């Protein structure tokens, strides 16, 4: 079987909540049940499972096995995605390979996390050692350094970052699954006046940790037809790279793995940046969105501010950007956040975007960012192009 015959045949997504008091298993069960209901697939027919490492369960090395038990399934193929925000698109790609090789027929790529209720992560960037007593305490400090370096190299228009945040907030207001306290309009004044938390990074440049889950179903086109699944999206290109520039002791931290991944997905799909109908980038910080616009070739390196200011990024615009609000404005359900962007792309391709529906989209570019190393760019870069 060729991976060309493998499709995504359904999706589900829970509401994003803050300090819900629920576990990752609880959210996973909700997303799994909703996916089965949406696709009409029987639970016992699911024989493949990909699970994303959860920040709330990082100390549990058997999380994926226990998740199989919690869901009541007996998969013949199991994947435990440990590349952070790339684990969802990476899980889809690995599920496609497993189906192609005959290891399973119907796979669910499931991500659930509850970091605002139970924090279980230990960032490697934090080093409580005699050489580095304080360390970088979490992703905002790392991205503050990255933003500072970008500003020094290229210059940076703060209002361009503000426009990204504002546009995504406009989309989040149209998304029923958005965290309730984020459902309020955002102005440029609000953005510019938000406090600096890791100079020059502002509070409104960041995601907010929340709880939630999402899932997608991956199977062959033949199986989808047999199961009566009418709407499908085809992943036509995928690429990832980890530890980009890893052979350099002091790399340029503004160079990410998307410089390598971008050309590969465009070559595999036969598309160009100008052909992309929607862009759903991993958006833990606004600067990451701007850098991806550059490194995928939507504009020149260092020209991201100009491009953003000149481009309509709304769902009715030139390049619709994270039409569900993304993680920045819907809330980031921990490492399940990588699924928000993918699920929204599928929703749009299925024509189910409701009040934020893009006009007749034929494709979407979805990305993932995974792991925050110390003094380098993000660890893993992944991209997937979906088509209908």
Secondary structure, 3 states (H helix, E strand, C coil): CCHHHEEEEEEEECCCECCCCCCHHHHHHHHHHHHHHHHCCCHHHCCEEEEECCHHHCCCCCHHHHHHHHHCCCCCEEEEECCHHHHHHHHHHHHHHHHHCCCCCEEEEEEEEECCCCCCCCCCCCCCCCCCCCCCCCHHHHHHHHHHHHHHHHCCCHHHHHHHHHHHHHHHCCCCCCCHHHCCCCCHHHHHHCCEEECCEEHHHECCECEEEEEEEEEEHHHHHHCCCCCCEEEEEEEEEECCCCCCCCCCCCCCCHHHHHHHHHHHHCCCHHHCCEEECCCCEHHHHHHHHHHCCCCCCCCHHHHHHHCCCCCCCCCEECCCCHHHHHCECHHHHHHHHHHHHHHHHCCCCHHHCCCCCCEEEEEEEECCCCCCCCCEEEEEEEEC
